[in-house]
Amino acid sequence: MAAGYLRAMAGDRIDVFSAGSEPGETVNPNAVAVMAEEGIDLAGATPQILTTDAVRQADVVITMGCGDACPIFPGKRYEDWELTDPAGQPLEVVRAVRDDIKGRIEGLIASLA
């Protein structure tokens, strides 16, 4: 959801790479549904594994609870966003997570501008 918002809000001003330390096979269907309500299509998204090279290339790394599984490099900007895991949650909870993420993305974009 964060990558979807960032791509939609920042356009080509920010390169976005989304990955997880233990990605699922598919994007959470409820996440796809609630993002579609916002006009953002995640239906074609494929979860990716987080690689050391991806973190090395990034200027800003946003983590969401990956703990020790996320590589750390000196000089990088890291933010750990503590969010409710939307997996297995009803739409109402996933919408609340979506809205939380949207606010965080707005703040991130403002900090990078």
N, CA, C and O atoms as a GROMACS GRO file, in nm:
protein
  452
    1MET      N    1   0.083  -0.119   0.000
    1MET     CA    2   0.000   0.000   0.000
    1MET      C    3   0.088   0.125   0.000
    1MET      O    4   0.057   0.223  -0.068
    2ALA      N    5   0.197   0.121   0.076
    2ALA     CA    6   0.285   0.238   0.084
    2ALA      C    7   0.346   0.268  -0.052
    2ALA      O    8   0.348   0.383  -0.095
    3ALA      N    9   0.394   0.166  -0.120
    3ALA     CA   10   0.454   0.187  -0.252
    3ALA      C   11   0.349   0.239  -0.351
    3ALA      O   12   0.379   0.326  -0.433
    4GLY      N   13   0.228   0.187  -0.343
    4GLY     CA   14   0.121   0.233  -0.431
    4GLY      C   15   0.091   0.381  -0.410
    4GLY      O   16   0.079   0.456  -0.507
    5TYR      N   17   0.081   0.422  -0.284
    5TYR     CA   18   0.058   0.563  -0.255
    5TYR      C   19   0.176   0.649  -0.300
    5TYR      O   20   0.158   0.754  -0.361
    6LEU      N   21   0.297   0.604  -0.270
    6LEU     CA   22   0.414   0.684  -0.305
    6LEU      C   23   0.425   0.702  -0.455
    6LEU      O   24   0.454   0.812  -0.502
    7ARG      N   25   0.402   0.598  -0.530
    7ARG     CA   26   0.405   0.611  -0.677
    7ARG      C   27   0.296   0.705  -0.726
    7ARG      O   28   0.319   0.787  -0.815
    8ALA      N   29   0.177   0.693  -0.669
    8ALA     CA   30   0.064   0.777  -0.713
    8ALA      C   31   0.084   0.923  -0.675
    8ALA      O   32   0.052   1.012  -0.754
    9MET      N   33   0.138   0.949  -0.557
    9MET     CA   34   0.150   1.086  -0.508
    9MET      C   35   0.276   1.157  -0.557
    9MET      O   36   0.273   1.278  -0.582
   10ALA      N   37   0.385   1.084  -0.572
   10ALA     CA   38   0.512   1.146  -0.610
   10ALA      C   39   0.541   1.136  -0.758
   10ALA      O   40   0.627   1.208  -0.810
   11GLY      N   41   0.471   1.048  -0.826
   11GLY     CA   42   0.497   1.032  -0.970
   11GLY      C   43   0.640   0.991  -0.994
   11GLY      O   44   0.694   0.904  -0.925
   12ASP      N   45   0.703   1.055  -1.092
   12ASP     CA   46   0.840   1.018  -1.126
   12ASP      C   47   0.945   1.096  -1.047
   12ASP      O   48   1.064   1.084  -1.074
   13ARG      N   49   0.901   1.174  -0.948
   13ARG     CA   50   0.996   1.250  -0.865
   13ARG      C   51   1.072   1.160  -0.769
   13ARG      O   52   1.181   1.196  -0.724
   14ILE      N   53   1.016   1.044  -0.736
   14ILE     CA   54   1.078   0.952  -0.641
   14ILE      C   55   1.073   0.811  -0.700
   14ILE      O   56   0.968   0.764  -0.744
   15ASP      N   57   1.190   0.745  -0.702
   15ASP     CA   58   1.194   0.605  -0.743
   15ASP      C   59   1.149   0.520  -0.624
   15ASP      O   60   1.193   0.541  -0.512
   16VAL      N   61   1.063   0.425  -0.651
   16VAL     CA   62   1.005   0.343  -0.544
   16VAL      C   63   1.038   0.197  -0.569
   16VAL      O   64   1.019   0.145  -0.680
   17PHE      N   65   1.087   0.131  -0.466
   17PHE     CA   66   1.106  -0.013  -0.469
   17PHE      C   67   1.042  -0.070  -0.344
   17PHE      O   68   1.070  -0.022  -0.233
   18SER      N   69   0.959  -0.168  -0.358
   18SER     CA   70   0.889  -0.229  -0.246
   18SER      C   71   0.928  -0.375  -0.237
   18SER      O   72   0.926  -0.448  -0.335
   19ALA      N   73   0.965  -0.416  -0.115
   19ALA     CA   74   1.004  -0.556  -0.094
   19ALA      C   75   0.980  -0.592   0.052
   19ALA      O   76   0.962  -0.505   0.136
   20GLY      N   77   0.982  -0.719   0.079
   20GLY     CA   78   0.962  -0.765   0.215
   20GLY      C   79   1.066  -0.869   0.253
   20GLY      O   80   1.124  -0.936   0.168
   21SER      N   81   1.088  -0.882   0.383
   21SER     CA   82   1.183  -0.982   0.430
   21SER      C   83   1.124  -1.123   0.418
   21SER      O   84   1.198  -1.221   0.406
   22GLU      N   85   0.992  -1.133   0.422
   22GLU     CA   86   0.923  -1.260   0.404
   22GLU      C   87   0.796  -1.236   0.323
   22GLU      O   88   0.685  -1.250   0.375
   23PRO      N   89   0.812  -1.199   0.194
   23PRO     CA   90   0.693  -1.163   0.116
   23PRO      C   91   0.602  -1.283   0.089
   23PRO      O   92   0.647  -1.397   0.076
   24GLY      N   93   0.473  -1.254   0.082
   24GLY     CA   94   0.377  -1.357   0.046
   24GLY      C   95   0.382  -1.385  -0.104
   24GLY      O   96   0.459  -1.323  -0.178
   25GLU      N   97   0.301  -1.478  -0.145
   25GLU     CA   98   0.296  -1.514  -0.288
   25GLU      C   99   0.220  -1.408  -0.368
   25GLU      O  100   0.251  -1.384  -0.485
   26THR      N  101   0.121  -1.346  -0.303
   26THR     CA  102   0.040  -1.245  -0.370
   26THR      C  103   0.017  -1.129  -0.273
   26THR      O  104   0.038  -1.141  -0.153
   27VAL      N  105  -0.027  -1.017  -0.328
   27VAL     CA  106  -0.063  -0.903  -0.245
   27VAL      C  107  -0.196  -0.935  -0.177
   27VAL      O  108  -0.286  -0.994  -0.238
   28ASN      N  109  -0.208  -0.897  -0.052
   28ASN     CA  110  -0.329  -0.918   0.027
   28ASN      C  111  -0.451  -0.868  -0.053
   28ASN      O  112  -0.455  -0.751  -0.090
   29PRO      N  113  -0.550  -0.954  -0.080
   29PRO     CA  114  -0.666  -0.912  -0.157
   29PRO      C  115  -0.742  -0.795  -0.094
   29PRO      O  116  -0.796  -0.710  -0.166
   30ASN      N  117  -0.746  -0.788   0.039
   30ASN     CA  118  -0.813  -0.675   0.103
   30ASN      C  119  -0.734  -0.546   0.084
   30ASN      O  120  -0.794  -0.439   0.072
   31ALA      N  121  -0.603  -0.555   0.080
   31ALA     CA  122  -0.521  -0.437   0.050
   31ALA      C  123  -0.547  -0.390  -0.093
   31ALA      O  124  -0.559  -0.270  -0.119
   32VAL      N  125  -0.556  -0.484  -0.185
   32VAL     CA  126  -0.588  -0.449  -0.324
   32VAL      C  127  -0.723  -0.380  -0.330
   32VAL      O  128  -0.739  -0.279  -0.399
   33ALA      N  129  -0.821  -0.432  -0.258
   33ALA     CA  130  -0.957  -0.376  -0.260
   33ALA      C  131  -0.962  -0.235  -0.203
   33ALA      O  132  -1.023  -0.147  -0.262
   34VAL      N  133  -0.897  -0.213  -0.087
   34VAL     CA  134  -0.906  -0.080  -0.025
   34VAL      C  135  -0.825   0.024  -0.101
   34VAL      O  136  -0.858   0.142  -0.100
   35MET      N  137  -0.719  -0.019  -0.167
   35MET     CA  138  -0.643   0.075  -0.249
   35MET      C  139  -0.720   0.109  -0.377
   35MET      O  140  -0.710   0.220  -0.428
   36ALA      N  141  -0.796   0.012  -0.429
   36ALA     CA  142  -0.881   0.040  -0.545
   36ALA      C  143  -0.984   0.147  -0.511
   36ALA      O  144  -1.022   0.227  -0.597
   37GLU      N  145  -1.030   0.150  -0.387
   37GLU     CA  146  -1.123   0.254  -0.342
   37GLU      C  147  -1.059   0.392  -0.354
   37GLU      O  148  -1.130   0.492  -0.369
   38GLU      N  149  -0.927   0.399  -0.349
   38GLU     CA  150  -0.852   0.524  -0.361
   38GLU      C  151  -0.808   0.550  -0.505
   38GLU      O  152  -0.740   0.650  -0.533
   39GLY      N  153  -0.846   0.461  -0.597
   39GLY     CA  154  -0.807   0.477  -0.736
   39GLY      C  155  -0.667   0.428  -0.767
   39GLY      O  156  -0.610   0.464  -0.870
   40ILE      N  157  -0.610   0.346  -0.679
   40ILE     CA  158  -0.476   0.293  -0.698
   40ILE      C  159  -0.486   0.143  -0.719
   40ILE      O  160  -0.538   0.070  -0.634
   41ASP      N  161  -0.436   0.096  -0.833
   41ASP     CA  162  -0.448  -0.043  -0.873
   41ASP      C  163  -0.324  -0.123  -0.831
   41ASP      O  164  -0.216  -0.103  -0.885
   42LEU      N  165  -0.342  -0.212  -0.735
   42LEU     CA  166  -0.233  -0.300  -0.692
   42LEU      C  167  -0.253  -0.443  -0.744
   42LEU      O  168  -0.176  -0.533  -0.709
   43ALA      N  169  -0.355  -0.463  -0.825
   43ALA     CA  170  -0.389  -0.599  -0.869
   43ALA      C  171  -0.273  -0.668  -0.941
   43ALA      O  172  -0.259  -0.790  -0.931
   44GLY      N  173  -0.192  -0.594  -1.012
   44GLY     CA  174  -0.081  -0.654  -1.086
   44GLY      C  175   0.050  -0.659  -1.009
   44GLY      O  176   0.151  -0.706  -1.062
   45ALA      N  177   0.049  -0.612  -0.885
   45ALA     CA  178   0.172  -0.608  -0.806
   45ALA      C  179   0.213  -0.748  -0.764
   45ALA      O  180   0.128  -0.833  -0.734
   46THR      N  181   0.343  -0.771  -0.762
   46THR     CA  182   0.397  -0.900  -0.720
   46THR      C  183   0.492  -0.877  -0.604
   46THR      O  184   0.588  -0.800  -0.617
   47PRO      N  185   0.469  -0.941  -0.490
   47PRO     CA  186   0.560  -0.925  -0.377
   47PRO      C  187   0.703  -0.965  -0.414
   47PRO      O  188   0.725  -1.064  -0.484
   48GLN      N  189   0.799  -0.887  -0.367
   48GLN     CA  190   0.941  -0.910  -0.395
   48GLN      C  191   1.015  -0.934  -0.264
   48GLN      O  192   0.974  -0.885  -0.159
   49ILE      N  193   1.124  -1.007  -0.271
   49ILE     CA  194   1.209  -1.030  -0.154
   49ILE      C  195   1.304  -0.911  -0.140
   49ILE      O  196   1.358  -0.861  -0.238
   50LEU      N  197   1.324  -0.868  -0.018
   50LEU     CA  198   1.418  -0.759   0.010
   50LEU      C  199   1.560  -0.810  -0.005
   50LEU      O  200   1.597  -0.913   0.052
   51THR      N  201   1.640  -0.738  -0.084
   51THR     CA  202   1.779  -0.776  -0.104
   51THR      C  203   1.872  -0.672  -0.043
   51THR      O  204   1.835  -0.555  -0.028
   52THR      N  205   1.990  -0.714  -0.010
   52THR     CA  206   2.091  -0.623   0.043
   52THR      C  207   2.123  -0.515  -0.059
   52THR      O  208   2.140  -0.399  -0.023
   53ASP      N  209   2.132  -0.552  -0.186
   53ASP     CA  210   2.162  -0.454  -0.291
   53ASP      C  211   2.055  -0.346  -0.301
   53ASP      O  212   2.087  -0.229  -0.323
   54ALA      N  213   1.929  -0.384  -0.286
   54ALA     CA  214   1.820  -0.285  -0.292
   54ALA      C  215   1.835  -0.183  -0.180
   54ALA      O  216   1.816  -0.063  -0.201
   55VAL      N  217   1.867  -0.230  -0.062
   55VAL     CA  218   1.885  -0.139   0.052
   55VAL      C  219   2.008  -0.052   0.030
   55VAL      O  220   2.006   0.068   0.059
   56ARG      N  221   2.114  -0.110  -0.020
   56ARG     CA  222   2.237  -0.037  -0.047
   56ARG      C  223   2.212   0.078  -0.145
   56ARG      O  224   2.272   0.185  -0.130
   57GLN      N  225   2.127   0.058  -0.244
   57GLN     CA  226   2.101   0.158  -0.347
   57GLN      C  227   2.003   0.266  -0.302
   57GLN      O  228   1.997   0.373  -0.364
   58ALA      N  229   1.928   0.241  -0.198
   58ALA     CA  230   1.823   0.334  -0.156
   58ALA      C  231   1.881   0.452  -0.078
   58ALA      O  232   1.982   0.438  -0.009
   59ASP      N  233   1.815   0.567  -0.090
   59ASP     CA  234   1.849   0.683  -0.008
   59ASP      C  235   1.771   0.679   0.123
   59ASP      O  236   1.823   0.719   0.228
   60VAL      N  237   1.648   0.632   0.116
   60VAL     CA  238   1.561   0.622   0.233
   60VAL      C  239   1.505   0.480   0.237
   60VAL      O  240   1.461   0.427   0.135
   61VAL      N  241   1.509   0.420   0.354
   61VAL     CA  242   1.457   0.285   0.372
   61VAL      C  243   1.347   0.290   0.477
   61VAL      O  244   1.371   0.327   0.592
   62ILE      N  245   1.227   0.254   0.436
   62ILE     CA  246   1.114   0.248   0.528
   62ILE      C  247   1.092   0.101   0.560
   62ILE      O  248   1.071   0.020   0.471
   63THR      N  249   1.097   0.068   0.688
   63THR     CA  250   1.072  -0.070   0.729
   63THR      C  251   0.940  -0.075   0.805
   63THR      O  252   0.894   0.024   0.860
   64MET      N  253   0.883  -0.192   0.805
   64MET     CA  254   0.755  -0.212   0.873
   64MET      C  255   0.764  -0.341   0.953
   64MET      O  256   0.691  -0.438   0.929
   65GLY      N  257   0.854  -0.339   1.048
   65GLY     CA  258   0.865  -0.452   1.139
   65GLY      C  259   0.954  -0.565   1.093
   65GLY      O  260   0.934  -0.679   1.135
   66CYS      N  261   1.052  -0.539   1.007
   66CYS     CA  262   1.137  -0.650   0.963
   66CYS      C  263   1.250  -0.680   1.060
   66CYS      O  264   1.316  -0.783   1.047
   67GLY      N  265   1.273  -0.594   1.157
   67GLY     CA  266   1.371  -0.621   1.262
   67GLY      C  267   1.509  -0.652   1.206
   67GLY      O  268   1.559  -0.581   1.119
   68ASP      N  269   1.570  -0.758   1.257
   68ASP     CA  270   1.706  -0.795   1.218
   68ASP      C  271   1.716  -0.846   1.075
   68ASP      O  272   1.827  -0.859   1.023
   69ALA      N  273   1.605  -0.875   1.012
   69ALA     CA  274   1.608  -0.926   0.874
   69ALA      C  275   1.644  -0.816   0.774
   69ALA      O  276   1.681  -0.847   0.660
   70CYS      N  277   1.634  -0.690   0.814
   70CYS     CA  278   1.665  -0.578   0.724
   70CYS      C  279   1.810  -0.537   0.738
   70CYS      O  280   1.857  -0.509   0.849
   71PRO      N  281   1.883  -0.534   0.626
   71PRO     CA  282   2.022  -0.490   0.633
   71PRO      C  283   2.032  -0.343   0.671
   71PRO      O  284   1.947  -0.262   0.633
   72ILE      N  285   2.135  -0.308   0.746
   72ILE     CA  286   2.157  -0.171   0.791
   72ILE      C  287   2.291  -0.124   0.736
   72ILE      O  288   2.393  -0.192   0.749
   73PHE      N  289   2.290  -0.006   0.673
   73PHE     CA  290   2.411   0.055   0.620
   73PHE      C  291   2.427   0.194   0.679
   73PHE      O  292   2.332   0.273   0.678
   74PRO      N  293   2.544   0.226   0.730
   74PRO     CA  294   2.568   0.360   0.784
   74PRO      C  295   2.541   0.468   0.679
   74PRO      O  296   2.571   0.451   0.561
   75GLY      N  297   2.483   0.578   0.725
   75GLY     CA  298   2.458   0.691   0.636
   75GLY      C  299   2.324   0.689   0.565
   75GLY      O  300   2.285   0.789   0.504
   76LYS      N  301   2.252   0.579   0.573
   76LYS     CA  302   2.118   0.571   0.513
   76LYS      C  303   2.017   0.629   0.609
   76LYS      O  304   2.035   0.624   0.731
   77ARG      N  305   1.911   0.683   0.554
   77ARG     CA  306   1.799   0.728   0.637
   77ARG      C  307   1.703   0.611   0.651
   77ARG      O  308   1.653   0.558   0.552
   78TYR      N  309   1.677   0.571   0.775
   78TYR     CA  310   1.585   0.462   0.804
   78TYR      C  311   1.467   0.514   0.885
   78TYR      O  312   1.484   0.598   0.974
   79GLU      N  313   1.350   0.466   0.854
   79GLU     CA  314   1.230   0.489   0.935
   79GLU      C  315   1.161   0.355   0.953
   79GLU      O  316   1.141   0.282   0.856
   80ASP      N  317   1.125   0.322   1.075
   80ASP     CA  318   1.049   0.200   1.100
   80ASP      C  319   0.907   0.240   1.135
   80ASP      O  320   0.883   0.304   1.238
   81TRP      N  321   0.815   0.204   1.050
   81TRP     CA  322   0.675   0.237   1.070
   81TRP      C  323   0.606   0.120   1.138
   81TRP      O  324   0.593   0.012   1.080
   82GLU      N  325   0.564   0.141   1.260
   82GLU     CA  326   0.489   0.037   1.331
   82GLU      C  327   0.343   0.046   1.289
   82GLU      O  328   0.274   0.143   1.319
   83LEU      N  329   0.298  -0.056   1.220
   83LEU     CA  330   0.163  -0.061   1.165
   83LEU      C  331   0.097  -0.192   1.203
   83LEU      O  332   0.165  -0.292   1.227
   84THR      N  333  -0.034  -0.192   1.210
   84THR     CA  334  -0.109  -0.316   1.224
   84THR      C  335  -0.089  -0.398   1.097
   84THR      O  336  -0.102  -0.344   0.987
   85ASP      N  337  -0.059  -0.525   1.112
   85ASP     CA  338  -0.044  -0.611   0.995
   85ASP      C  339  -0.182  -0.636   0.936
   85ASP      O  340  -0.269  -0.689   1.004
   86PRO      N  341  -0.204  -0.597   0.809
   86PRO     CA  342  -0.337  -0.615   0.750
   86PRO      C  343  -0.371  -0.759   0.712
   86PRO      O  344  -0.485  -0.788   0.676
   87ALA      N  345  -0.274  -0.848   0.719
   87ALA     CA  346  -0.299  -0.988   0.680
   87ALA      C  347  -0.410  -1.048   0.766
   87ALA      O  348  -0.403  -1.045   0.888
   88GLY      N  349  -0.511  -1.102   0.700
   88GLY     CA  350  -0.620  -1.169   0.767
   88GLY      C  351  -0.719  -1.076   0.837
   88GLY      O  352  -0.810  -1.123   0.905
   89GLN      N  353  -0.701  -0.946   0.821
   89GLN     CA  354  -0.788  -0.849   0.887
   89GLN      C  355  -0.909  -0.816   0.799
   89GLN      O  356  -0.902  -0.826   0.677
   90PRO      N  357  -1.021  -0.776   0.861
   90PRO     CA  358  -1.138  -0.734   0.783
   90PRO      C  359  -1.111  -0.600   0.714
   90PRO      O  360  -1.017  -0.528   0.749
   91LEU      N  361  -1.195  -0.568   0.617
   91LEU     CA  362  -1.178  -0.446   0.538
   91LEU      C  363  -1.168  -0.321   0.625
   91LEU      O  364  -1.090  -0.231   0.593
   92GLU      N  365  -1.245  -0.313   0.732
   92GLU     CA  366  -1.244  -0.193   0.816
   92GLU      C  367  -1.104  -0.169   0.874
   92GLU      O  368  -1.058  -0.055   0.878
   93VAL      N  369  -1.039  -0.275   0.919
   93VAL     CA  370  -0.904  -0.264   0.976
   93VAL      C  371  -0.804  -0.228   0.866
   93VAL      O  372  -0.717  -0.144   0.886
   94VAL      N  373  -0.818  -0.293   0.751
   94VAL     CA  374  -0.726  -0.266   0.640
   94VAL      C  375  -0.742  -0.121   0.592
   94VAL      O  376  -0.643  -0.058   0.554
   95ARG      N  377  -0.864  -0.069   0.593
   95ARG     CA  378  -0.885   0.073   0.558
   95ARG      C  379  -0.813   0.165   0.656
   95ARG      O  380  -0.753   0.264   0.615
   96ALA      N  381  -0.819   0.132   0.785
   96ALA     CA  382  -0.750   0.214   0.885
   96ALA      C  383  -0.599   0.210   0.864
   96ALA      O  384  -0.532   0.312   0.878
   97VAL      N  385  -0.546   0.094   0.832
   97VAL     CA  386  -0.403   0.081   0.802
   97VAL      C  387  -0.370   0.164   0.678
   97VAL      O  388  -0.270   0.236   0.676
   98ARG      N  389  -0.453   0.153   0.575
   98ARG     CA  390  -0.434   0.230   0.452
   98ARG      C  391  -0.428   0.379   0.482
   98ARG      O  392  -0.339   0.449   0.434
   99ASP      N  393  -0.521   0.427   0.562
   99ASP     CA  394  -0.527   0.570   0.593
   99ASP      C  395  -0.405   0.615   0.673
   99ASP      O  396  -0.354   0.725   0.653
  100ASP      N  397  -0.358   0.530   0.764
  100ASP     CA  398  -0.238   0.558   0.839
  100ASP      C  399  -0.118   0.569   0.744
  100ASP      O  400  -0.038   0.662   0.754
  101ILE      N  401  -0.107   0.475   0.654
  101ILE     CA  402   0.002   0.475   0.557
  101ILE      C  403  -0.004   0.600   0.470
  101ILE      O  404   0.099   0.661   0.442
  102LYS      N  405  -0.123   0.639   0.426
  102LYS     CA  406  -0.136   0.757   0.342
  102LYS      C  407  -0.080   0.881   0.412
  102LYS      O  408  -0.007   0.959   0.351
  103GLY      N  409  -0.112   0.899   0.539
  103GLY     CA  410  -0.060   1.013   0.613
  103GLY      C  411   0.092   1.008   0.625
  103GLY      O  412   0.158   1.111   0.614
  104ARG      N  413   0.146   0.890   0.647
  104ARG     CA  414   0.291   0.876   0.658
  104ARG      C  415   0.359   0.905   0.524
  104ARG      O  416   0.466   0.965   0.521
  105ILE      N  417   0.297   0.862   0.416
  105ILE     CA  418   0.353   0.889   0.282
  105ILE      C  419   0.351   1.039   0.254
  105ILE      O  420   0.447   1.093   0.200
  106GLU      N  421   0.243   1.106   0.290
  106GLU     CA  422   0.238   1.251   0.271
  106GLU      C  423   0.352   1.319   0.347
  106GLU      O  424   0.416   1.410   0.294
  107GLY      N  425   0.378   1.277   0.470
  107GLY     CA  426   0.487   1.332   0.548
  107GLY      C  427   0.624   1.300   0.488
  107GLY      O  428   0.713   1.384   0.486
  108LEU      N  429   0.639   1.179   0.438
  108LEU     CA  430   0.764   1.138   0.374
  108LEU      C  431   0.793   1.225   0.252
  108LEU      O  432   0.905   1.274   0.235
  109ILE      N  433   0.692   1.243   0.168
  109ILE     CA  434   0.710   1.325   0.048
  109ILE      C  435   0.748   1.468   0.087
  109ILE      O  436   0.837   1.528   0.027
  110ALA      N  437   0.682   1.522   0.186
  110ALA     CA  438   0.712   1.659   0.230
  110ALA      C  439   0.857   1.668   0.279
  110ALA      O  440   0.925   1.768   0.255
  111SER      N  441   0.904   1.565   0.348
  111SER     CA  442   1.041   1.567   0.401
  111SER      C  443   1.145   1.553   0.292
  111SER      O  444   1.260   1.594   0.311
  112LEU      N  445   1.108   1.497   0.178
  112LEU     CA  446   1.201   1.477   0.068
  112LEU      C  447   1.199   1.592  -0.032
  112LEU      O  448   1.288   1.604  -0.116
  113ALA      N  449   1.097   1.677  -0.023
  113ALA     CA  450   1.081   1.785  -0.122
  113ALA      C  451   1.185   1.894  -0.102
  113ALA      O  452   1.186   1.993  -0.176
   0.00000   0.00000   0.00000
